[in-house]
Amino acid sequence: MTDPVPAAYVVGTAGHIDHGKSTLVKALTGIDPDRLEEEKRRGMTIDLGFAYFDLPSGRHVGIVDVPGHQRFLKNMLAGVHGIDAVLFVIAADEGPMPQTREHLAIVDLLGVERGVIVLTKTDLVEPEWVQLVSDEIRGLVRPTRLRDKPLVPVSSTTGLGLEELKHALDAELAGTTPRPDTGRPRLPVDRSFAMAGFGTVVTGTLIGGALRLNDELVVLPKVRRVRVRGLQQHNRDVVEARPGNRTAANLVGVDRREVGRGDVLAPPGQLKPTRRVDVQVTVLEGPQPIRHRERLLLYHGTAEVPVETILLDADALEPGTVGWAQLYAQTPVVAVAGDHFILRRPAPPATVAGGVIVDVSPRRHRRHDPQVLADLGRRQTQDPVAALVSELAKHPHGLRREDLLRTIGADRDLVDRLTREAGAVELGAFVMSGDAYRRLVDRVSHALAEYHAAHPLRPGMSREELKSRTGTPAALYAEALARMGADGIVLERGAEVSLPGHAPQLGQEEAARVAAAQRELAAAGFAPPPLSDLVKRHGLTPEQVQYLVTTGEVVRVADDTVFGREAYAQALATIQTHLRTHQRITVAEARDLLQSSRKYVLPLLEWLDAQKITRRVGDDRILRT
């Protein structure tokens, strides 16, 4: 397994059908992104294609090639989420076409700031025509984020301009900040397939944080638990996948038919599927407004979901305007505040709007409510999640929720929502950053692993010793341990704590001595030798004796009296059978039944009393009901 690849970038194509997007990708990378037999037969991109290459600077680039046909726009929308830059492709022999304009609007609504405009097929036209089309394109992109981006004429057939294009893209990406690692990884799935010998593999653009081998994840919104068996980025095996990269994950615990495009992989508990999101909507120029309660299609990440559009500040949003809405989804969506989205009309199909999600767990709102609108405005202009993450970073042992309320100036409900959105962990009255909690988990796991190695026969470490070794504040410790127990990180057995996979185990020499002692006890039956004699004869240590007791191989009924497991079970069954028939038993009767002596029978009966199997009444014992 190799080390993680350096920071990489994801670039998407966009543009009208037959304008040469796939041919351009193949010319740049040597990889044909059209992988489907039908695509090759029809000469038309139908679904997403993927390729990768290195720019002159050494930057790694993963390319997502999208279909240009209007019928496959949903596939295009799944591909352009999470891209760092766009190769906006327009053919010189045709110029801007309908999907050119729609793709341009989509890229702009998704907030893509970086890109290169690529004028393809220049070998088919005269230079004067190239200039005319270039001027037309400049006018088309002037109202968008691509207005000042380089325009590079190329021919994928002759190779003209390809080197200039690589350098132009390199320069664009040089000004792009690599995707941050906020500790909240999510992988919106755009492809799922089965690979012989490996099982289910999913791909997508990783955002928000890193994934590692053997991470436990959930498939959302289905909440299906899986484990990461393998990771690839830039066509290389990695032990850690970094955000901002095209990523392939080999999953254990799910069939390929149970996970697909539109699903999201994330750590358990970090993201919660929701049916309602508050959004700021930007309506495209066009003939029709968006009306209150209009049913549209939401495109978010790689998902397509029908939604009802509940307008909060108007009865209709006119073309070219911006407004507030709450989207009510037909099926749950997995979103984070700050995500971009697209809205389309299903019939006739058309992209009508896009925007930004500002709240992923809102209540139902009263429309035209000034307080609601003011709160949405504050959310849009501020970054409360970043404020909460920053504050928690100052407190490695967490912060009381009440203190957090005062520090960031928010109410309890808002802090609870921000806590979930920031990937923080709630521990009783405390809130701890996700990173701090993971560091605490690492300390606990390391301390327990060391303890198990030093004391292999002990079932676990005492709770108090573990608290001391990990330096965990007393006020936080119980809640943190309970959370780790619920997450399957540790196992609590009374006052002791262990790693889930730990089981006391004897060495070869120890096992021989213990086996000899067990054979002696088994032969003695209901008249066992004193424990002190047994220990001396076989050289047993206190830990080995405790191991026998813990595993149930012997039953210690008094300080110096132990019975072998089978002898104890037989004695118990004999006494219980007698009591069910005769209701009472004395020490003498028990002695005769077991053909033993008072020396062994009396501590046995007292043990049964202590275990609440029997109860003493005068000189008799009776069964407890």
Secondary structure, 3 states (H helix, E strand, C coil): CECCCCCEEEEEEECCCCCCHHHHHHHHHCCCCCCCHHHHHHCCCCCCEEEEEECCCCCEEEEEECCCCHHHHHHHHHHHCCCCEEEEEEECCCCCCHHHHHHHHHHHHCCCCCEEEEEECHHHCCHHHHHHHHHHHHHHHCCCCCCCCCEEECCCCCCCCHHHHHHHHHHHHHCCCCCCCCCCCEEEEEEEEEECCCEEEEEEEEECCCEECCCEEEEECCCEEEEEEEEEECCEEECEECCCEEEEEEEECCCHHHCCCCCEEECCCCCCCEEEEEEEEEECCCCCCEECCEEEEEEECCEEEEEEEEECCCCEECCCCEEEEEEEEEEEECCCCCCEEEEEEECCEEEEEEEEEEECCCCCCCCCCHHHHHHHHHHHHCCHHHHHHHHHHCCCCCEEHHHHHHHHCCCHHHHHHHHHHCCCEEECCEEECHHHHHHHHHHHHHHHHHHHHHCCCCCCEEHHHHHHHHCCCHHHHHHHHHHHHHCCCCEEECCEEECCCCCCCCCHHHHHHHHHHHHHHHHHCCCCCCHHHHHHHHCCCHHHHHHHHHCCCEEEEECCEEEEHHHHHHHHHHHHHHHHHHCCEEHHHHHHHHCCCHHHHHHHHHHHHHCCCEEEECCEEEECC
